[in-house]
Amino acid sequence: MHCQVYSARGGADVVIQSLADLDGDGHPDLVVCNYPANGIVFFNGLPDGSFADGNPAVTGTRSVFATVADFNNDGLPDILLNSPYEQRFVLLTAQK
């Protein structure tokens, strides 16, 4: 078995992640929560099953859980973040 380690950059505390094809290329992408940085990190899936370097995105919430689904029924994957520290959910909807 081969093991590859990926960095979320900036010494991030990575917590619960979600795996889904976010960009529609047929390869699963990874979303991880980076709660100290008030954001998430996207890792684009590559054809060989590995992931590209992480791309951080600020969400303005200290999320510890991310789930991906089509919450608004537009056919595109959306990301729901849970922030128990702030006692709220944040919905990031995909744009066409």
C-alpha positions as a LaTeX table, in Angstrom:
\begin{tabular}{lrrr}
\hline
Residue & $x$ (\AA) & $y$ (\AA) & $z$ (\AA) \\
\hline
Met1 & 0.00 & 0.00 & 0.00 \\
His2 & 1.25 & 3.47 & $-0.90$ \\
Cys3 & 0.64 & 6.35 & 1.49 \\
Gln4 & 0.69 & 9.99 & 0.41 \\
Val5 & 0.55 & 12.82 & 2.94 \\
Tyr6 & $-0.99$ & 16.16 & 1.96 \\
Ser7 & $-0.61$ & 19.49 & 3.73 \\
Ala8 & $-3.48$ & 21.88 & 4.39 \\
Arg9 & $-0.88$ & 24.69 & 4.52 \\
Gly10 & $-0.08$ & 27.12 & 7.27 \\
Gly11 & 0.03 & 24.55 & 10.09 \\
Ala12 & $-3.73$ & 24.09 & 9.88 \\
Asp13 & $-5.68$ & 21.88 & 12.25 \\
Val14 & $-7.52$ & 19.67 & 9.80 \\
Val15 & $-10.73$ & 18.07 & 11.02 \\
Ile16 & $-13.54$ & 15.99 & 9.54 \\
Gln17 & $-13.50$ & 15.96 & 5.76 \\
Ser18 & $-15.85$ & 15.20 & 2.88 \\
Leu19 & $-15.09$ & 13.48 & $-0.41$ \\
Ala20 & $-17.10$ & 14.31 & $-3.57$ \\
Asp21 & $-16.62$ & 15.34 & $-7.20$ \\
Leu22 & $-16.95$ & 19.11 & $-6.73$ \\
Asp23 & $-15.68$ & 20.24 & $-10.13$ \\
Gly24 & $-17.48$ & 17.68 & $-12.31$ \\
Asp25 & $-14.33$ & 16.12 & $-13.78$ \\
Gly26 & $-15.20$ & 12.60 & $-12.61$ \\
His27 & $-12.50$ & 12.51 & $-9.93$ \\
Pro28 & $-13.35$ & 12.77 & $-6.23$ \\
Asp29 & $-12.18$ & 15.98 & $-4.57$ \\
Leu30 & $-11.51$ & 16.44 & $-0.87$ \\
Val31 & $-12.84$ & 19.19 & 1.41 \\
Val32 & $-11.35$ & 19.57 & 4.88 \\
Cys33 & $-12.29$ & 22.03 & 7.60 \\
Asn34 & $-9.59$ & 24.34 & 8.89 \\
Tyr35 & $-11.31$ & 25.77 & 11.94 \\
Pro36 & $-8.44$ & 27.90 & 13.34 \\
Ala37 & $-8.26$ & 29.75 & 9.99 \\
Asn38 & $-12.04$ & 30.15 & 9.69 \\
Gly39 & $-12.12$ & 28.29 & 6.41 \\
Ile40 & $-11.88$ & 25.11 & 4.41 \\
Val41 & $-9.24$ & 23.62 & 2.13 \\
Phe42 & $-10.05$ & 22.07 & $-1.26$ \\
Phe43 & $-7.89$ & 19.29 & $-2.69$ \\
Asn44 & $-8.71$ & 18.63 & $-6.35$ \\
Gly45 & $-8.72$ & 14.94 & $-7.23$ \\
Leu46 & $-6.32$ & 13.81 & $-9.95$ \\
Pro47 & $-6.82$ & 10.98 & $-12.48$ \\
Asp48 & $-4.29$ & 8.73 & $-10.69$ \\
Gly49 & $-6.30$ & 8.90 & $-7.43$ \\
Ser50 & $-4.01$ & 11.39 & $-5.71$ \\
Phe51 & $-4.82$ & 15.02 & $-4.91$ \\
Ala52 & $-3.39$ & 18.35 & $-6.04$ \\
Asp53 & $-2.05$ & 20.79 & $-3.47$ \\
Gly54 & $-4.71$ & 22.26 & $-1.21$ \\
Asn55 & $-6.44$ & 25.53 & $-2.02$ \\
Pro56 & $-7.63$ & 27.33 & 1.11 \\
Ala57 & $-10.85$ & 29.33 & 1.15 \\
Val58 & $-12.01$ & 31.60 & 3.96 \\
Thr59 & $-15.61$ & 30.93 & 4.98 \\
Gly60 & $-15.78$ & 33.17 & 8.05 \\
Thr61 & $-16.80$ & 30.33 & 10.33 \\
Arg62 & $-14.91$ & 27.92 & 12.59 \\
Ser63 & $-16.30$ & 24.75 & 11.01 \\
Val64 & $-15.42$ & 21.26 & 12.17 \\
Phe65 & $-17.65$ & 19.23 & 9.85 \\
Ala66 & $-18.31$ & 19.45 & 6.10 \\
Thr67 & $-20.76$ & 17.46 & 4.03 \\
Val68 & $-21.37$ & 17.68 & 0.29 \\
Ala69 & $-24.77$ & 17.27 & $-1.38$ \\
Asp70 & $-27.05$ & 19.10 & $-3.78$ \\
Phe71 & $-29.00$ & 20.98 & $-1.12$ \\
Asn72 & $-30.78$ & 23.43 & $-3.44$ \\
Asn73 & $-31.62$ & 20.92 & $-6.22$ \\
Asp74 & $-29.75$ & 22.73 & $-9.01$ \\
Gly75 & $-27.69$ & 19.68 & $-10.00$ \\
Leu76 & $-24.44$ & 21.06 & $-8.53$ \\
Pro77 & $-22.70$ & 19.96 & $-5.31$ \\
Asp78 & $-23.06$ & 22.33 & $-2.36$ \\
Ile79 & $-21.09$ & 22.26 & 0.90 \\
Leu80 & $-22.75$ & 22.40 & 4.31 \\
Leu81 & $-20.46$ & 23.41 & 7.19 \\
Asn82 & $-21.21$ & 22.88 & 10.87 \\
Ser83 & $-19.74$ & 25.24 & 13.43 \\
Pro84 & $-20.63$ & 24.03 & 16.93 \\
Tyr85 & $-18.43$ & 26.75 & 18.47 \\
Glu86 & $-20.68$ & 29.39 & 16.92 \\
Gln87 & $-23.80$ & 27.20 & 17.06 \\
Arg88 & $-24.62$ & 27.58 & 13.37 \\
Phe89 & $-24.55$ & 25.96 & 9.95 \\
Val90 & $-23.18$ & 27.62 & 6.82 \\
Leu91 & $-24.29$ & 26.56 & 3.31 \\
Leu92 & $-21.90$ & 27.22 & 0.42 \\
Thr93 & $-23.82$ & 26.84 & $-2.84$ \\
Ala94 & $-22.11$ & 26.02 & $-6.11$ \\
Gln95 & $-22.16$ & 28.57 & $-8.91$ \\
Lys96 & $-22.64$ & 27.65 & $-12.57$ \\
\hline
\end{tabular}
